[in-house]
Amino acid sequence: MQRIQKLFIALTFFLLPWSLFAQVTMVVENRKVTGVVLDSKSREPVKAEITFIKLPDQEHVGKLSFNPVRDSFQLTLNAQSDYLLSISSNGYLSFVDTLAKEDTLALRIVLEPVRSGQKIVLKNVVFERDDYKLMPQAKLDLDQLVSQMRKNKSMRIRLHGHTDYKGNSEQNIVLSEKRVQVVKDYLVQHGIKSKRIKTEAHGGGQPLVKDPNASNRAANRRVEMEVLKF
């Protein structure tokens, strides 16, 4: 009788649906990330919408709201994956950054109030060398900017295009013009009127990094957004 029971248990183990084992694996590999969203000046909690996207396939995983009444927000993410966090709040510049699998599990996110004269680098708008084609991750920053400009009809911006400082200076000016224009085109195609967007090309004249290492200089190939009016 005991042998029969052991045999039954063994057969049951092998006949269980694979989905049950997959669910167990997912629970083991999950990690909980907590955080708060704060005003950069007052350091008071700020009501915000938080979107998290799984990388590298940019799968939209979910969205939640951070309520200042609560102590913190909490995300449950796969421990083996990197994510992109996109955080928006009315009257603040959007926050977009990567949460790598090895990063801290307690986040303290500070949002900057929008003001005229403010300038930020669109961190996910990056380019290959000698190219002006938008890469897939650029959509994340640009969609946030589109959303912000739709909500704030009086908002006017200037886009600043930059290249690396290496190479022919005249060609770099032309390349930075193309880079800043492709960003403007994206915004216009998504409903923002052209007259609300000015552009300026700087070539390689304003590098963020001066370094003999080409991969480190990639940060110079960028577009910055300046708030002209809000």
C-alpha positions in Angstrom: 0.0 0.0 0.0 2.9 2.4 0.9 4.6 1.7 -2.4 1.4 2.5 -4.3 1.0 5.8 -2.4 4.6 6.8 -3.3 4.1 5.8 -6.9 0.9 8.0 -7.0 2.7 11.0 -5.6 5.5 10.6 -8.1 3.1 10.4 -11.0 1.2 13.4 -9.8 4.4 15.5 -9.6 5.2 14.7 -13.3 1.7 15.2 -14.5 1.1 18.6 -12.9 0.7 21.4 -15.5 3.8 23.4 -16.3 2.0 26.6 -15.6 1.9 25.8 -11.9 5.7 25.6 -11.8 6.0 28.8 -13.9 3.9 30.6 -11.4 6.1 29.4 -8.5 9.2 30.5 -10.4 7.7 34.0 -11.0 7.0 34.5 -7.3 10.5 33.5 -6.4 12.0 35.9 -9.0 9.9 38.9 -8.2 11.2 41.9 -6.3 9.3 44.6 -4.5 10.4 48.2 -5.2 9.1 51.0 -2.9 9.5 54.7 -3.4 8.3 58.3 -2.8 7.8 61.2 -5.2 8.9 64.6 -3.8 8.9 68.3 -4.8 12.6 69.3 -5.4 12.3 72.5 -3.3 9.8 71.7 -0.5 10.7 68.0 -0.3 7.0 67.4 0.3 5.3 64.4 -1.4 3.7 65.1 -4.8 0.7 63.3 -6.4 2.0 61.5 -9.5 1.3 58.9 -12.1 3.9 56.2 -12.4 4.3 54.0 -15.5 6.7 51.1 -15.6 7.9 49.4 -18.9 9.9 46.2 -19.2 13.1 46.4 -21.1 14.4 45.7 -23.7 11.2 44.8 -25.5 9.4 47.9 -24.0 6.5 45.9 -22.9 4.0 48.1 -21.0 3.7 46.4 -17.7 1.5 48.7 -15.6 0.5 52.1 -14.2 -0.3 53.3 -10.7 -0.9 56.5 -8.9 1.2 57.9 -6.0 -1.0 59.5 -3.4 0.8 61.9 -1.1 -1.4 60.8 1.8 0.3 57.4 1.6 3.9 56.8 2.8 5.1 55.2 -0.4 4.3 53.5 -3.6 5.1 49.8 -4.3 5.9 48.0 -7.5 6.3 44.3 -8.0 8.8 43.6 -10.8 10.6 40.6 -12.2 14.0 40.4 -10.5 15.8 39.4 -13.7 14.7 42.4 -15.8 15.5 46.0 -16.2 12.6 48.5 -16.3 12.0 52.0 -17.4 10.1 54.3 -14.9 8.1 57.2 -16.3 6.7 59.6 -13.7 4.5 62.6 -14.4 2.7 65.2 -12.3 0.8 68.3 -13.2 3.1 71.4 -13.1 6.3 69.3 -13.0 8.8 68.2 -15.6 8.3 64.5 -16.3 10.9 62.0 -14.9 12.1 59.2 -17.1 14.8 56.8 -16.0 16.0 53.2 -16.1 15.6 50.9 -13.1 18.3 48.3 -13.5 17.9 44.9 -11.9 20.8 45.6 -9.5 19.6 49.0 -8.5 18.3 49.9 -5.0 14.8 48.7 -4.0 14.0 52.0 -2.2 13.5 54.9 -4.6 13.4 58.6 -3.8 12.3 60.5 -6.9 12.5 64.3 -7.0 10.4 66.2 -9.5 11.3 69.7 -10.7 8.5 72.3 -11.0 8.2 73.6 -14.6 9.5 77.2 -15.0 10.5 79.4 -17.9 14.2 79.2 -18.8 14.6 75.7 -17.5 16.6 73.3 -19.7 16.9 69.5 -19.4 18.5 66.8 -21.5 16.0 64.4 -23.0 17.9 61.4 -21.7 16.4 58.7 -23.9 16.7 60.7 -27.1 20.1 59.3 -28.1 21.7 58.8 -31.5 24.2 56.6 -33.2 27.4 58.3 -34.5 26.8 60.3 -37.7 23.1 59.5 -37.6 19.9 61.4 -36.8 17.4 58.5 -36.7 15.3 58.3 -33.5 16.0 55.1 -31.6 13.1 53.2 -30.0 13.7 54.4 -26.5 13.3 58.0 -27.6 9.5 57.5 -27.7 9.4 57.3 -23.9 10.7 60.8 -23.4 8.9 62.3 -26.3 5.5 60.9 -25.5 5.9 62.4 -22.0 6.7 65.8 -23.6 3.7 65.5 -25.9 1.4 64.8 -23.0 2.8 67.7 -21.0 2.4 70.1 -23.9 -1.2 68.9 -24.6 -2.1 69.6 -20.9 -0.4 73.0 -20.9 -1.6 74.8 -24.0 0.5 77.9 -23.3 3.8 75.9 -23.0 6.5 76.9 -25.6 9.8 75.2 -25.9 13.1 75.4 -27.8 14.9 72.2 -28.8 18.7 72.3 -28.8 20.5 69.8 -31.0 24.1 68.6 -30.3 26.7 66.3 -31.7 30.1 65.0 -30.5 32.9 67.6 -30.8 34.9 65.3 -33.0 34.8 65.7 -36.8 34.1 68.5 -39.2 32.4 71.4 -37.5 30.2 72.4 -40.4 29.0 68.8 -40.9 28.3 68.6 -37.2 26.1 71.7 -37.4 24.1 70.1 -40.2 23.8 66.9 -38.3 22.6 68.6 -35.1 20.0 70.5 -37.2 18.7 67.1 -38.5 18.6 65.7 -35.0 16.7 68.5 -33.5 14.3 68.6 -36.5 13.5 64.9 -36.3 12.5 65.5 -32.6 10.3 68.5 -33.6 8.7 66.4 -36.4 7.8 63.7 -33.9 6.1 66.3 -31.6 4.2 67.9 -34.5 3.1 64.5 -35.8 1.6 63.8 -32.4 -0.5 67.0 -32.3 1.8 69.8 -31.0 1.6 72.9 -33.2 4.9 73.7 -34.9 4.8 77.4 -33.8 5.1 76.2 -30.2 8.5 74.6 -30.9 11.7 76.5 -31.8 14.9 74.8 -32.7 18.6 75.6 -32.4 21.6 73.6 -33.7 24.9 73.8 -31.9 27.0 71.1 -33.6 29.8 69.9 -31.2 30.3 73.3 -29.6 28.8 72.5 -26.3 30.0 69.0 -25.3 28.9 67.4 -22.0 31.9 65.1 -22.0 35.5 65.5 -23.3 37.0 62.1 -23.3 39.2 60.1 -25.8 36.9 57.1 -25.2 34.2 57.1 -28.0 31.6 55.3 -25.9 31.9 57.9 -23.1 31.4 60.7 -25.7 28.1 59.3 -26.8 26.4 61.5 -24.2 27.3 64.5 -26.4 24.9 63.3 -29.1 21.8 64.6 -27.5 18.8 66.9 -27.7 18.0 69.3 -24.9 14.6 70.9 -24.2 14.3 74.5 -22.9 11.1 75.9 -21.5 10.4 79.3 -23.1 7.0 79.8 -21.6 4.8 77.8 -19.3 
